[in-house]
């Protein structure tokens, strides 16, 4: 699916993919969390052709069977095909590879999370609208959009409405219908990386608005 995503983006002339491709795919190490969280870890501006790591989420073998079932239900085939567009092409891999090759001092020191995650989230929609995947991938994208709204509410509520972990867990599992392990990881992210969780929805909204203006 990775090669297919690159070929699809290039066949629709979305962009020129930087060469050589320096993507390395591996599973996320356990120290990233109880249920390891994946993502793209790019080369920096001083070594733009160094390896870019795409770490895949995983769950420990020691996890209970019901936790494993929930994990593989969430990270199903349709979701994985959809999320490639966010993480790799035309999303973060290409986005950050270009940024490393065209470094700017301000951008290198002060990365714009709204632009970074906004572009990744918009990339999902862009590729789906061009025909990547089918109805299952489209549903996975809508589910991800709901998660992004939940992230926004969670981050703001923890820091301005004094939600504790129990209150956040109730909101995420009962109102947002997210998995308990996902909710637990989100608490850690809200505490340690505020306001990063808000950037997915806010960035998508801004970039999608720019795209609509261009279409008009």
Backbone as CSV, one residue per row, in Angstrom:
resi,resn,N_x,N_y,N_z,CA_x,CA_y,CA_z,C_x,C_y,C_z
1,UNK,0.816,-1.211,0.000,0.000,0.000,0.000,0.855,1.268,0.000
2,UNK,2.044,1.203,0.608,2.907,2.385,0.631,3.325,2.781,-0.780
3,UNK,3.828,1.814,-1.543,4.227,2.102,-2.926,3.031,2.553,-3.750
4,UNK,1.872,1.938,-3.503,0.669,2.309,-4.246,0.260,3.749,-3.950
5,UNK,0.411,4.176,-2.699,0.056,5.550,-2.337,0.971,6.556,-3.026
6,UNK,2.275,6.264,-3.060,3.202,7.153,-3.759,2.867,7.213,-5.249
7,UNK,2.605,6.052,-5.846,2.296,6.007,-7.276,0.994,6.744,-7.575
8,UNK,0.000,6.594,-6.704,-1.290,7.253,-6.898,-1.123,8.772,-6.869
9,UNK,-0.388,9.272,-5.872,-0.194,10.720,-5.761,0.538,11.274,-6.975
10,UNK,1.548,10.546,-7.443,2.309,11.026,-8.597,1.507,10.922,-9.889
11,UNK,0.668,9.889,-10.001,-0.139,9.746,-11.211,-1.165,10.864,-11.338
12,UNK,-1.568,11.438,-10.199,-2.505,12.565,-10.217,-1.780,13.907,-10.164
13,UNK,-0.459,13.867,-10.306,0.373,15.079,-10.378,0.134,16.010,-9.190
14,UNK,0.027,15.403,-8.009,-0.155,16.214,-6.812,1.122,16.938,-6.422
15,UNK,2.263,16.304,-6.683,3.532,16.868,-6.242,4.675,16.075,-6.839
16,UNK,5.866,16.625,-6.713,7.082,15.879,-7.013,7.591,15.294,-5.699
17,UNK,7.730,13.989,-5.637,8.199,13.339,-4.414,9.720,13.418,-4.375
18,UNK,10.294,13.972,-3.309,11.754,14.104,-3.231,12.455,12.749,-3.345
19,UNK,13.530,12.738,-4.111,14.363,11.544,-4.257,15.751,11.826,-3.676
20,UNK,16.431,10.809,-3.139,15.965,9.430,-3.020,14.949,9.285,-1.891
21,UNK,14.131,8.260,-1.990,13.184,7.998,-0.920,13.949,7.401,0.261
22,UNK,13.837,8.021,1.408,14.602,7.595,2.584,13.687,7.104,3.697
23,UNK,12.560,6.562,3.321,11.559,6.120,4.285,11.920,4.755,4.851
24,UNK,11.888,4.640,6.163,12.091,3.366,6.855,10.858,3.106,7.709
25,UNK,10.240,1.944,7.540,9.020,1.599,8.268,9.346,0.553,9.321
26,UNK,8.920,0.798,10.557,9.179,-0.128,11.658,8.037,-0.002,12.655
27,UNK,8.003,-0.886,13.639,7.000,-0.779,14.694,7.492,0.167,15.779
28,UNK,6.573,0.853,16.411,6.929,1.811,17.454,7.465,1.075,18.678
29,UNK,8.522,1.582,19.303,9.067,0.933,20.500,8.137,1.088,21.692
30,UNK,8.283,0.197,22.648,7.380,0.169,23.798,7.467,1.436,24.638
31,UNK,8.634,2.104,24.654,8.773,3.270,25.524,7.934,4.459,25.071
32,UNK,7.352,4.373,23.871,6.473,5.457,23.430,5.108,5.418,24.107
33,UNK,4.816,4.337,24.813,3.529,4.279,25.494,3.111,2.856,25.761
34,UNK,2.127,2.685,26.651,1.639,1.357,26.956,1.095,0.668,25.725
35,UNK,0.360,1.419,24.927,-0.024,0.948,23.595,0.714,1.880,22.646
36,UNK,1.796,1.410,22.083,2.725,2.302,21.393,2.025,3.101,20.306
37,UNK,2.367,4.362,20.245,1.757,5.278,19.292,2.724,5.510,18.143
38,UNK,2.239,5.375,16.931,3.094,5.540,15.767,3.139,6.973,15.285
39,UNK,3.832,7.155,14.171,3.930,8.473,13.573,5.191,8.588,12.746
40,UNK,5.372,9.759,12.148,6.524,10.028,11.295,7.551,10.845,12.073
41,UNK,8.787,10.390,12.018,9.904,11.062,12.681,10.898,11.456,11.592
42,UNK,10.882,12.725,11.177,11.576,13.122,9.945,13.057,13.412,10.139
43,UNK,13.747,13.461,9.007,15.116,13.965,8.992,15.094,15.465,9.268
44,UNK,16.152,15.955,9.894,16.224,17.372,10.220,16.869,18.187,9.116
45,UNK,16.927,19.507,9.293,17.449,20.391,8.239,18.943,20.221,7.979
46,UNK,19.701,19.692,8.948,21.141,19.544,8.753,21.504,18.259,8.015
47,UNK,20.586,17.292,8.001,20.785,16.053,7.250,19.482,15.686,6.544
48,UNK,19.096,16.456,5.535,17.787,16.248,4.905,17.634,14.892,4.239
49,UNK,18.741,14.226,3.915,18.640,12.918,3.275,18.837,11.771,4.251
50,UNK,18.838,12.074,5.551,18.867,11.003,6.545,17.531,10.263,6.535
51,UNK,17.495,9.111,7.166,16.279,8.295,7.162,15.134,9.007,7.873
52,UNK,13.956,8.868,7.304,12.715,9.272,7.953,12.030,8.014,8.459
53,UNK,11.712,7.987,9.742,11.098,6.808,10.340,9.581,6.938,10.340
54,UNK,8.914,5.903,9.879,7.462,5.793,10.014,7.217,4.636,10.963
55,UNK,6.868,4.967,12.205,6.687,3.956,13.236,5.217,3.570,13.330
56,UNK,4.960,2.289,13.185,3.592,1.784,13.180,3.122,1.497,14.601
57,UNK,1.881,1.873,14.925,1.345,1.543,16.244,1.329,0.034,16.447
58,UNK,1.494,-0.382,17.687,1.401,-1.809,17.997,0.938,-1.968,19.428
59,UNK,0.633,-3.176,19.786,0.178,-3.471,21.137,1.002,-4.635,21.664
60,UNK,1.425,-4.600,22.920,2.293,-5.653,23.456,1.639,-7.030,23.406
61,UNK,2.456,-8.051,23.225,1.947,-9.423,23.239,1.306,-9.767,24.574
62,UNK,1.738,-9.092,25.629,1.222,-9.382,26.967,-0.130,-8.736,27.242
63,UNK,-0.621,-7.930,26.319,-1.900,-7.247,26.527,-3.044,-8.257,26.572
64,UNK,-4.103,-7.960,27.327,-5.266,-8.856,27.371,-5.884,-9.026,25.985
65,UNK,-6.560,-10.145,25.796,-7.148,-10.441,24.490,-8.161,-9.383,24.064
66,UNK,-8.957,-8.865,25.029,-9.953,-7.862,24.643,-9.283,-6.561,24.202
67,UNK,-8.142,-6.223,24.813,-7.408,-5.031,24.388,-6.835,-5.221,22.992
68,UNK,-6.333,-6.414,22.708,-5.819,-6.697,21.367,-6.935,-6.606,20.331
69,UNK,-8.108,-7.136,20.684,-9.234,-7.102,19.746,-9.637,-5.664,19.440
70,UNK,-9.668,-4.813,20.462,-10.022,-3.404,20.248,-8.956,-2.700,19.414
71,UNK,-7.694,-3.037,19.665,-6.604,-2.410,18.920,-6.705,-2.728,17.437
72,UNK,-6.867,-4.013,17.114,-6.901,-4.394,15.704,-8.214,-3.992,15.035
73,UNK,-9.253,-3.787,15.839,-10.488,-3.245,15.276,-10.295,-1.784,14.880
74,UNK,-9.558,-1.035,15.710,-9.313,0.379,15.408,-8.345,0.538,14.244
75,UNK,-7.250,-0.225,14.277,-6.244,-0.133,13.214,-6.504,-1.224,12.174
76,UNK,-7.659,-1.116,11.544,-8.061,-2.117,10.559,-7.492,-1.758,9.186
77,UNK,-7.752,-2.614,8.209,-7.165,-2.428,6.879,-7.576,-1.101,6.252
78,UNK,-8.852,-0.748,6.359,-9.323,0.504,5.754,-8.681,1.715,6.417
79,UNK,-8.593,1.693,7.742,-7.954,2.813,8.438,-6.488,2.927,8.047
80,UNK,-5.803,1.798,7.967,-4.377,1.831,7.638,-4.136,2.370,6.231
81,UNK,-4.992,2.014,5.284,-4.851,2.554,3.923,-5.134,4.052,3.905
82,UNK,-6.098,4.471,4.683,-6.428,5.891,4.740,-5.320,6.696,5.410
83,UNK,-4.769,6.188,6.510,-3.823,6.978,7.294,-2.477,7.119,6.595
84,UNK,-2.193,6.259,5.616,-0.973,6.429,4.825,-0.930,7.805,4.170
85,UNK,-2.091,8.303,3.774,-2.140,9.600,3.103,-1.809,10.731,4.071
86,UNK,-2.143,10.554,5.332,-1.840,11.548,6.369,-0.362,11.508,6.737
87,UNK,0.139,10.299,6.942,1.497,10.158,7.467,2.579,10.233,6.388
88,UNK,2.271,9.763,5.167,3.329,9.629,4.170,3.157,10.554,2.976
89,UNK,2.187,10.247,2.117,2.066,10.991,0.868,0.589,11.231,0.546
90,UNK,0.204,12.468,0.347,1.021,13.692,0.302,1.244,14.334,1.666
91,UNK,1.111,13.535,2.736,1.181,14.061,4.092,2.578,14.294,4.625
92,UNK,2.819,13.852,5.870,3.987,14.312,6.614,5.330,13.945,5.988
93,UNK,5.450,12.733,5.424,6.757,12.359,4.875,7.192,13.356,3.808
94,UNK,6.319,13.600,2.839,6.660,14.533,1.761,6.760,15.956,2.303
95,UNK,5.815,16.349,3.119,5.787,17.699,3.688,7.090,18.025,4.427
96,UNK,7.513,17.130,5.303,8.685,17.395,6.127,9.986,17.157,5.369
97,UNK,9.943,16.298,4.358,11.120,16.096,3.514,11.420,17.374,2.725
98,UNK,10.389,17.972,2.173,10.564,19.231,1.444,11.052,20.328,2.393
99,UNK,10.473,20.382,3.601,10.877,21.402,4.572,12.343,21.255,4.962
100,UNK,12.826,20.000,5.085,14.225,19.771,5.445,15.166,20.198,4.327
101,UNK,14.716,20.050,3.094,15.570,20.425,1.959,15.529,21.924,1.664
102,UNK,14.505,22.581,2.156,14.376,24.032,1.968,14.246,24.687,3.337
103,UNK,15.281,24.575,4.156,15.162,25.026,5.549,15.074,26.546,5.663
104,UNK,14.336,26.979,6.657,14.258,28.392,7.013,14.529,28.477,8.516
105,UNK,15.367,29.410,8.964,15.727,29.441,10.388,14.531,29.500,11.327
106,UNK,13.552,30.334,11.015,12.391,30.461,11.895,11.597,29.166,11.916
107,UNK,11.352,28.586,10.731,10.578,27.349,10.667,11.314,26.197,11.342
108,UNK,12.639,26.179,11.232,13.416,25.112,11.848,13.343,25.175,13.371
109,UNK,13.301,26.391,13.919,13.266,26.551,15.371,11.857,26.498,15.933
110,UNK,10.893,26.999,15.172,9.524,27.111,15.670,8.566,26.488,14.655
111,UNK,8.474,25.187,14.696,7.572,24.504,13.782,6.120,24.868,14.043
112,UNK,5.339,24.924,12.995,3.922,25.300,13.088,3.078,24.035,13.104
113,UNK,2.619,23.649,14.296,1.835,22.431,14.426,0.518,22.483,13.679
114,UNK,-0.091,23.668,13.610,-1.357,23.801,12.880,-1.147,23.487,11.405
115,UNK,-0.051,23.975,10.846,0.244,23.659,9.445,0.596,22.180,9.285
116,UNK,1.428,21.655,10.190,1.875,20.266,10.057,0.701,19.302,10.097
117,UNK,-0.096,19.346,11.164,-1.205,18.399,11.295,-2.379,18.782,10.411
118,UNK,-2.523,20.066,10.133,-3.573,20.474,9.207,-3.344,19.909,7.823
119,UNK,-2.087,19.949,7.361,-1.778,19.388,6.051,-1.975,17.876,6.049
120,UNK,-1.548,17.202,7.113,-1.757,15.759,7.172,-3.231,15.400,7.110
121,UNK,-4.051,16.119,7.873,-5.489,15.831,7.894,-6.148,16.179,6.563
122,UNK,-5.730,17.285,5.954,-6.278,17.642,4.647,-5.854,16.637,3.583
123,UNK,-4.652,16.088,3.696,-4.173,15.103,2.724,-5.090,13.889,2.661
124,UNK,-5.653,13.504,3.803,-6.603,12.387,3.811,-7.764,12.690,2.867
125,UNK,-8.359,13.847,3.057,-9.529,14.248,2.262,-9.164,14.386,0.786
126,UNK,-8.019,14.991,0.510,-7.601,15.220,-0.868,-7.455,13.905,-1.624
127,UNK,-6.778,12.941,-1.034,-6.558,11.660,-1.711,-7.864,10.886,-1.877
128,UNK,-8.715,10.917,-0.863,-9.998,10.222,-0.973,-10.852,10.824,-2.081
129,UNK,-10.863,12.143,-2.183,-11.653,12.799,-3.221,-11.136,12.480,-4.623
130,UNK,-9.852,12.141,-4.723,-9.271,11.772,-6.016,-9.476,10.301,-6.350
131,UNK,-10.018,9.528,-5.395,-10.311,8.135,-5.681,-9.489,7.117,-4.932
132,UNK,-8.657,7.565,-3.995,-7.879,6.616,-3.196,-8.821,5.870,-2.244
133,UNK,-8.785,4.549,-2.307,-9.654,3.763,-1.445,-11.099,3.794,-1.906
134,UNK,-11.982,3.411,-0.992,-13.405,3.358,-1.302,-14.208,3.753,-0.080
135,UNK,-15.472,3.313,0.015,-16.305,3.676,1.168,-15.695,3.331,2.528
136,UNK,-15.040,2.158,2.705,-14.447,1.883,4.022,-13.377,2.905,4.417
137,UNK,-12.543,3.308,3.446,-11.520,4.308,3.743,-12.152,5.673,4.032
138,UNK,-13.236,5.981,3.343,-13.944,7.240,3.595,-14.522,7.242,5.017
139,UNK,-15.101,6.126,5.439,-15.625,6.031,6.802,-14.504,6.158,7.830
140,UNK,-13.351,5.563,7.528,-12.206,5.686,8.437,-11.786,7.148,8.579
141,UNK,-11.850,7.887,7.480,-11.514,9.321,7.519,-12.517,10.083,8.381
142,UNK,-13.801,9.788,8.228,-14.804,10.474,9.039,-14.607,10.154,10.521
143,UNK,-14.286,8.906,10.821,-14.008,8.535,12.213,-12.815,9.325,12.740
144,UNK,-11.797,9.476,11.912,-10.619,10.247,12.319,-10.984,11.711,12.544
145,UNK,-11.878,12.251,11.731,-12.311,13.638,11.921,-13.034,13.808,13.262
146,UNK,-13.843,12.808,13.630,-14.507,12.858,14.937,-13.481,12.795,16.063
147,UNK,-12.457,11.962,15.881,-11.385,11.900,16.877,-10.683,13.252,17.004
148,UNK,-10.485,13.921,15.879,-9.817,15.222,15.918,-10.634,16.248,16.703
149,UNK,-11.952,16.204,16.550,-12.806,17.094,17.334,-12.733,16.743,18.814
150,UNK,-12.707,15.445,19.116,-12.583,15.015,20.509,-11.255,15.477,21.101
151,UNK,-10.194,15.412,20.309,-8.889,15.895,20.769,-8.942,17.388,21.100
152,UNK,-9.595,18.142,20.233,-9.726,19.588,20.447,-10.438,19.875,21.762
153,UNK,-11.582,19.238,21.964,-12.366,19.451,23.186,-11.573,19.001,24.401
154,UNK,-10.891,17.863,24.286,-10.131,17.319,25.411,-9.030,18.272,25.851
155,UNK,-8.252,18.759,24.905,-7.120,19.629,25.240,-7.596,20.907,25.913
156,UNK,-8.594,21.536,25.327,-9.101,22.794,25.886,-9.715,22.567,27.263
157,UNK,-10.446,21.472,27.423,-11.143,21.225,28.687,-10.182,20.890,29.821
158,UNK,-9.119,20.164,29.513,-8.128,19.843,30.547,-7.471,21.116,31.069
159,UNK,-7.193,22.062,30.179,-6.403,23.230,30.568,-7.233,24.461,30.922
160,UNK,-8.501,24.480,30.574,-9.314,25.658,30.906,-10.534,25.322,31.763
161,UNK,-10.935,24.052,31.785,-12.099,23.660,32.583,-11.719,22.694,33.694
162,UNK,-10.420,22.460,33.828,-9.866,21.676,34.941,-10.374,20.236,34.975
163,UNK,-10.549,19.654,33.800,-10.917,18.243,33.764,-9.759,17.402,34.290
164,UNK,-10.072,16.450,35.174,-9.060,15.487,35.589,-9.118,14.272,34.666
165,UNK,-8.273,13.281,34.935,-8.203,12.141,34.025,-9.518,11.372,33.972
166,UNK,-10.191,11.239,35.119,-11.454,10.495,35.149,-12.521,11.199,34.315
167,UNK,-12.589,12.522,34.425,-13.589,13.275,33.648,-13.288,13.177,32.161
168,UNK,-12.013,13.283,31.812,-11.642,13.170,30.405,-11.952,11.783,29.875
169,UNK,-11.662,10.761,30.682,-11.922,9.385,30.263,-13.409,9.175,30.000
170,UNK,-14.264,9.726,30.853,-15.711,9.585,30.651,-16.146,10.247,29.352
171,UNK,-15.653,11.450,29.107,-16.026,12.147,27.873,-15.595,11.360,26.640
172,UNK,-14.360,10.894,26.638,-13.826,10.233,25.448,-14.477,8.884,25.195
173,UNK,-14.786,8.140,26.242,-15.349,6.800,26.047,-16.870,6.809,25.945
174,UNK,-17.544,7.697,26.677,-19.006,7.690,26.696,-19.608,8.647,25.664
175,UNK,-19.018,9.807,25.502,-19.554,10.793,24.560,-18.920,10.682,23.176
176,UNK,-17.585,10.555,23.143,-16.889,10.467,21.853,-16.755,9.036,21.354
177,UNK,-17.127,8.057,22.195,-17.143,6.637,21.812,-15.767,6.140,21.359
178,UNK,-14.720,6.592,22.051,-13.368,6.158,21.742,-12.940,5.049,22.690
179,UNK,-11.923,4.320,22.283,-11.424,3.207,23.073,-10.780,3.709,24.367
180,UNK,-10.862,2.907,25.426,-10.325,3.309,26.726,-8.819,3.532,26.674
181,UNK,-8.089,2.693,25.927,-6.640,2.866,25.821,-6.305,4.153,25.064
182,UNK,-7.069,4.437,24.023,-6.898,5.698,23.290,-7.111,6.877,24.231
183,UNK,-8.141,6.782,25.068,-8.434,7.854,26.015,-7.304,8.029,27.016
184,UNK,-6.730,6.930,27.476,-5.616,7.003,28.415,-4.406,7.682,27.787
185,UNK,-4.088,7.307,26.547,-2.973,7.945,25.851,-3.228,9.437,25.627
186,UNK,-4.499,9.775,25.374,-4.837,11.174,25.119,-4.630,12.033,26.366
187,UNK,-4.873,11.465,27.533,-4.612,12.198,28.774,-3.137,12.573,28.867
188,UNK,-2.264,11.620,28.586,-0.830,11.896,28.634,-0.452,12.994,27.636
189,UNK,-1.016,12.926,26.456,-0.693,13.923,25.433,-1.224,15.301,25.816
190,UNK,-2.422,15.345,26.387,-2.989,16.635,26.788,-2.144,17.288,27.874
191,UNK,-1.624,16.485,28.788,-0.828,17.015,29.889,0.558,17.448,29.417
192,UNK,1.156,16.664,28.524,2.561,16.873,28.170,2.774,17.716,26.921
193,UNK,1.777,17.809,26.050,2.034,18.458,24.760,0.979,19.487,24.369
194,UNK,0.319,20.088,25.343,-0.676,21.114,25.025,-0.010,22.264,24.276
195,UNK,-0.667,22.845,23.264,-1.995,22.529,22.729,-1.934,21.710,21.446
196,UNK,-1.017,20.753,21.361,-0.820,20.018,20.109,-2.093,19.320,19.648
197,UNK,-2.906,18.850,20.587,-4.105,18.105,20.205,-5.124,18.962,19.460
198,UNK,-5.029,20.270,19.606,-5.980,21.139,18.902,-5.611,21.339,17.438
199,UNK,-4.367,21.012,17.069,-3.868,21.398,15.746,-4.476,20.586,14.610
200,UNK,-4.945,19.372,14.886,-5.487,18.532,13.820,-6.731,19.174,13.207
201,UNK,-7.700,19.505,14.059,-8.946,20.074,13.539,-8.752,21.515,13.077
202,UNK,-8.052,22.323,13.866,-7.869,23.727,13.485,-7.082,23.840,12.188
203,UNK,-6.041,23.031,12.049,-5.244,23.074,10.828,-6.017,22.591,9.620
204,UNK,-6.782,21.507,9.793,-7.597,21.006,8.679,-8.589,22.068,8.228
205,UNK,-9.235,22.701,9.186,-10.230,23.725,8.844,-9.594,24.859,8.043
206,UNK,-8.420,25.302,8.468,-7.769,26.425,7.789,-7.313,26.045,6.381
207,UNK,-6.658,24.893,6.248,-6.144,24.503,4.933,-7.286,24.153,3.991
208,UNK,-8.322,23.509,4.498,-9.480,23.204,3.659,-10.146,24.488,3.180
209,UNK,-10.180,25.513,4.034,-10.757,26.801,3.643,-9.935,27.451,2.529
210,UNK,-8.606,27.378,2.635,-7.738,27.917,1.578,-7.985,27.184,0.265
211,UNK,-8.125,25.871,0.360,-8.364,25.054,-0.835,-9.699,25.420,-1.487
212,UNK,-10.743,25.626,-0.670,-12.048,26.006,-1.217,-11.972,27.364,-1.901
213,UNK,-11.238,28.302,-1.301,-11.072,29.616,-1.928,-10.376,29.478,-3.280
214,UNK,-9.356,28.612,-3.353,-8.644,28.402,-4.615,-9.567,27.772,-5.656
215,UNK,-10.415,26.836,-5.239,-11.332,26.184,-6.180,-12.318,27.179,-6.761
216,UNK,-12.714,28.170,-5.974,-13.672,29.167,-6.468,-13.026,30.076,-7.510
